[in-house]
Amino acid sequence: MPNLKSIRDRIKSVKNTKKITEAMRLVAAAKVRRAQEQVIATRPFADALAQVLYGLQTRLRFEEANLPLLRQREVKSVGILVISGDRGLCGGYNSNVIRRAETRAKELKAEGIDYKFVIVGRKALQYFQRREQPIDASFIGLEQIPTAGEASKIADELLSLFLSESVDRVELVYTKFVSLISSRPVIQTLLPLDPQGLDTDDEIFRLTTRGGNFQVEREKVTAQVRSFPQDMLFEQNPVQILDALLPLYLNNQLLRALQESAASELAARMTAMNNASENASELIGTLTLSYNKARQAAITQELLEVVAGAEALG
């Protein structure tokens, strides 16, 4: 017969665990909202930058601007920037992006191209260090809600690698935020830059609550870009202006990738903790049923013993 006290203790333990997972889910939800607010706050700068780059694009041919960040070189070495998290308890978020980066490294090696990693996040760093992969730089302990300053530090490292010709191309592997239950690792070429393909379309996500459940609404927004007036005079050469703006363009791309990755991690943690809470509820129900059965069996056994004792005395 199951021990009633051990079942009671187990129920109490699972209830305490459920309180923790529910609290972690709500904390992650609050941070998703903060990430959403930051994306909205950075939109005006991104729109203004897109406007200026679009205006310059109509005034000069970018391919004719002999700038280091636009220069295409024969690819002999590639820098791979991997964005992961510092902590676990977020489902397959970290393992998915690490697996995608590892696959990309194997593809480059098969093509006879050298590679080196720049790592963001403790999980990816530990994984590639254990496998003795070439790591040029690492960034850990970043804020869960990324800042422009952090993006700038990472961009400086990438610019140093590219401009010193240590690498001929820089690729970014990060997790694109789709919804609370879906995200996907993607690869994007960061350097050399290609402002010709300037994308003025973007999406803003909003975390909402309906019927006690969290949902994500995505809103597509388009930056209103227009050409500069033909009679506009530039005090500086447009190529010099472009040269000064390209690092800002890189910073903006990196900040957005960090924001997407942070939202993906937090959403994955919300989902994982929600599943853990549901599993805890099911386990509590099963244990309670077992407890009631064991208690009823104990009562029945006592009654049988009392009846048997009475019959023996009679």
N, C-alpha and C positions, 0 to 999 in steps of 0.2 A: 504493500500500500504506500502511495506517495506520502512523503513527509509534509504535513500541512504547513509547518513553519517555513520550510525551504521554499514551498510554492508561494507563500505570502511574501517572503523576502524577495523572491524573483519578481513578483508583480510590482512591488515597491521600487525595485531597481529599474525595471523597464519604464515605469511611469516617470522616474527622475530623468532617464535618458531622453524620453519623449519631450520633456520640458526643455532640455538643452537643444535638441534638434529644432524645435519650434522657434526658440529664441534666435538660433543661428539663421533660420529662414527669414525671420522678420528683419534681422540686421542686414542680411544680404539684400533684401527688398529695399530698405532705406538707402543703401549705397547705390543700387541701380538707379534710384531716383536722383541721387546726387550726380551720378555719371550723366544722366539725361540732361540735367540742368547745365552741366559743364559743356556738353555738346552744343546746346542752344546758345550758351554764352560766347562760344568761340565762332559762331556762325558769321557775325558781322565782319571780323577780321578776314576770315576765309573768303567771304564774298568780295571784300575790297581788293584782296590780293588777286582773285580771279579776274576782277574788272581791269586792274592795271595790266596784268599779263596779257589779257585778251586785247586790250588797246595797243600794247607794244607789238603783239603778233600781227596786227593789221598794218603796222608801220614798217616792220622789217621782217626779213626772212630769217627765222631762227637757225635754220641749217647753215646760213652764211655767217652767223655770229660765231667767231672762233673763240668760244669760251670753254674753259676746262671742264665744267660740269655738264656740257652738252656734247663733248667730244667722244665719238665712238672709237674704241680701240679693239685690236684683235684680242679675243678673250683667252687668256692663259691661266688666270686665277680669278675666283669668284668669292666675294665675301657674303656669307649667309647670316642675316640678322634673324634670330629666333626669339619670339615674344611668348613667354610662358608665365606661370604664376609662381609665387613664393610658397604657397601653402596647398595642402591637399583638400580632401572632403569636397570635391567639386566634380564628381563623376569622371568622365573620360576627357575632360578639357585638356589637361596637361599631356596625357599620353597621345592624344590625337595630333596635337601640333608637333610634338617631338617626333612621332612616327613620320609625319609629312616632311619634316626637315631632314631626317635620316635618309628617307627615300630620295630626296633631292640631291643629297650629298653623294649617294651611290650612283645616281644618274650622271652627275658631273665626273665622278671618278671613272666611270665606264667610257666617257668621251675623252678621257685623257686630260681633264682640266683640274687643276689644283683648287682647293677650297679651304677656307678658314671660317670659323664661327665667331659671331659677336652675339653674346647671350644676354637676354633680359629675363630674369626670374631664376630663383634658386632651383626649381625642379629640373629645368632643362640643363642648368649648369652641372648639377650633380650627375645627371644621366650621361652627359657627354664626357665629363671628367673621368667617370668610371671606365669608359670605353677608350680613354686616351685619345680623344679627337682633338684636332688643332683648334684651340680657342685663343683668339687675339685679345678679346676684352669681354668683361662681364659687368652687368649692372643688377644688383640685388637690393632688396629692402626698399623698393620704390613705393610711393604712395599708392593705395588701392584706387584712388581717383587720380589719374595721371595729370601732371602739370606741364605747362609749356617749358619750364626750366629743365625738367627731366628729359623731355623730347630734344631740347637743345644740346644737352650733354651727349646724348646718343648720336645725334646728327654730327656733332664735332668729331667724334671718333670715326664715323663712316666717311666724312669728308677727308680726314687725315689719311685713311687707308686708300681712298680713291685718288686723291691728288698726288700722293707720294708714289702712285702706281704700284703699290703692294697688291692691289686687286684691280682688275679691269672692269668689273661689274659688281654691283651690290644688289642682292636679292633679299626680299623681306618675306618671312614666313610668319603669319599671324592668324588669329581666329576671327573670322567675320561674324558679327552678331546678326542672327536672323530672327530668333524669337526666344522666349523663355525656355523652350524645350529643344531648340535647334540652333546649332552654330556649325561652321565648317572652316577647316584650315585652308588658307589660300596662299598663293605665291605671287608676289608683285615685284617688278624690277624698279628699284629706287634710283640707282645711278648706272649709267648716265641719265640725266633727266630728259624728259620728253614733253615739254610744255605745249608742243603742237597738238598733242592729244588731250588738251585741257578739258576736263569734264566739269561742266557747270551744274550738272544734276547731282543731287545728294538726297539722303534720307535722314529724317529725325525720328527717333523712337520715343514713345511716351509710355510709361508704366501706369496702368490704370487698375482700379479695383471694381469688379462687378460680381454681385452675388457672393461676396466674401472671398472671391478668387482673383489672383493677380493675372492681368493680361497685358500684352504689349501691342500698342497701335503704332504703325509706321506711317509717316507722312512724307511724301516726296516733295522736295523743294528745288526750285531752279533759280540760280543766281541770275539777276537781270544784268547782263553784260551788254555793252554797246561800244562801238568804235569811238576813238578820240576824234574830236573835230579836226577837219583837215587843216585849219589855220592855227592849231595848237603848236606852240614852239617849245622845244625841250631845252632847258638851260644846259643840261648835260647831254652827252651822246646817248641815244637810246640803248646802245649796247652796254654802256656803263651802268645804266639804270637796271637793265636786265641782269647784269652780273651781280648787282647788289641784292636783287629780289630772289634769285634762284635759291640761295640758302634758306630764305624764309619759306619758299615753296616746299623745300625738302622738310623743314621743321614742321610745317602744317600737315604734310602727308604722314609724318611719323606720329604726331600728336593724335591724329585721327585713328591710326592703326592701334595706338596704345589705348585709346578710348574704347574702340571696338573690342579689343582683347579683354579689357577690364570688365566691360558689360557682359561679355560671353562668360567669363569666369564667375562673376557674381550670379548670373542667371543659372549657370550649371550648379553652383552651390545651393541656390534656392531650390532647384529641382531635386538635387540629391537629398537635401534635408527634408523636403516635403515627402519624398518616398520613404525616408527613414522614419518619419513621424507616422505615416500610414502603416508601415510594417510593425512599428511599436504598438499601434492601436490593435492590429490583428493579433499580435502576440499576447497582449494584455487580455483580449477576449478569450483566446485559447487557454491561457493560464487560469483565468477566472473560472472557465468551465471545468478545467481539471481540478481546481480547488474545491468547487462546489460538489463535484462527484466524489472526491476523496473525503470531504466533510460528511456527505450523506452516507458514504460507506462506513465511516467511523461511527456515526450515530446508529446505523443499522446493526453494526457489530456489537455495540454496547447494549442495545435492546435485546438482541439474541442471547447475550451473556446473562442479562438480568432475568429473562424468561427461563433460560435453562437452569439458572440457580434456584428460581422459585419452584420449578418442577421437581428439582432434586430435593428440596426441603419438604415439599408436599408429599 
